[in-house]
Amino acid sequence: MSVSKKIAISLPEEVLSAMEKVRRRTGESRSAFIRRALEQALAERKERAQISRYLEGYRRHPETRKEVKAAEAAATALLAEEPWE
């Protein structure tokens, strides 16, 4: 289990008020709410960075015509097996 550290943060009054309304409805503590929000923001940032790296790699090494044809053939074969009714 990780060790938790206490910090002090300053928030604009309207942000604090909005957070208080939400967390009261959910029953979360301030710490839990802020931790969850930060974890979500960090996960989204990580995902955007991964997508950016993927796109850059794809730009440097795009698929070949042969690979496109193979993917189309595989998709056609898989879709042909579907019962569609």
C-alpha positions in Angstrom: 0.0 0.0 0.0 1.3 3.5 -0.9 1.9 6.1 1.7 -0.4 9.1 1.6 0.9 12.7 2.0 -1.0 15.7 3.1 -0.9 18.8 1.0 -2.6 22.2 1.0 -4.2 23.5 -2.2 -6.0 26.7 -3.1 -9.1 26.6 -5.2 -11.2 29.3 -6.7 -14.4 29.7 -4.7 -16.6 28.6 -7.5 -14.6 25.4 -8.1 -14.7 24.5 -4.4 -18.5 25.2 -4.3 -19.1 23.0 -7.3 -16.9 20.2 -5.8 -18.7 20.4 -2.5 -22.1 20.0 -4.2 -21.0 16.9 -6.1 -19.1 15.3 -3.3 -22.0 15.7 -0.8 -24.3 14.0 -3.2 -21.8 11.1 -3.7 -20.8 10.9 0.0 -17.1 11.2 -0.9 -14.7 13.0 1.3 -12.8 15.9 -0.1 -9.6 13.8 -0.2 -11.3 11.0 -2.1 -13.0 13.4 -4.6 -9.7 15.2 -5.3 -7.7 12.0 -5.5 -10.2 10.5 -8.0 -10.2 13.7 -10.1 -6.4 13.8 -10.2 -6.1 10.1 -11.0 -8.6 10.5 -13.9 -6.8 13.6 -15.2 -3.4 11.8 -15.0 -4.8 8.7 -16.8 -6.3 10.9 -19.5 -3.0 12.7 -20.0 -1.2 9.3 -20.2 -3.7 8.0 -22.7 -3.3 11.1 -24.9 0.5 10.7 -24.8 0.2 7.1 -25.8 -2.1 7.9 -28.7 0.2 10.7 -29.8 3.2 8.2 -29.8 1.1 5.6 -31.7 0.1 8.2 -34.4 3.6 9.4 -34.8 4.9 5.8 -35.2 2.1 5.2 -37.7 3.1 8.3 -39.7 6.7 7.1 -39.8 5.7 3.6 -40.7 2.3 3.5 -42.5 0.8 0.2 -43.6 1.7 -1.1 -47.0 -0.9 -1.8 -49.7 -0.2 -5.5 -49.1 -1.1 -5.1 -45.4 -4.3 -3.1 -46.3 -5.4 -5.9 -48.7 -4.7 -8.6 -46.1 -6.8 -6.6 -43.5 -9.6 -6.2 -46.0 -9.6 -9.9 -46.8 -9.6 -10.8 -43.1 -12.5 -8.4 -42.4 -14.5 -9.7 -45.4 -14.0 -13.3 -44.2 -15.0 -12.5 -40.6 -18.1 -10.6 -41.7 -19.1 -13.4 -44.1 -19.4 -15.7 -41.1 -21.9 -13.4 -39.3 -25.5 -14.6 -39.2 -26.9 -11.0 -40.2 -30.5 -12.0 -39.5 
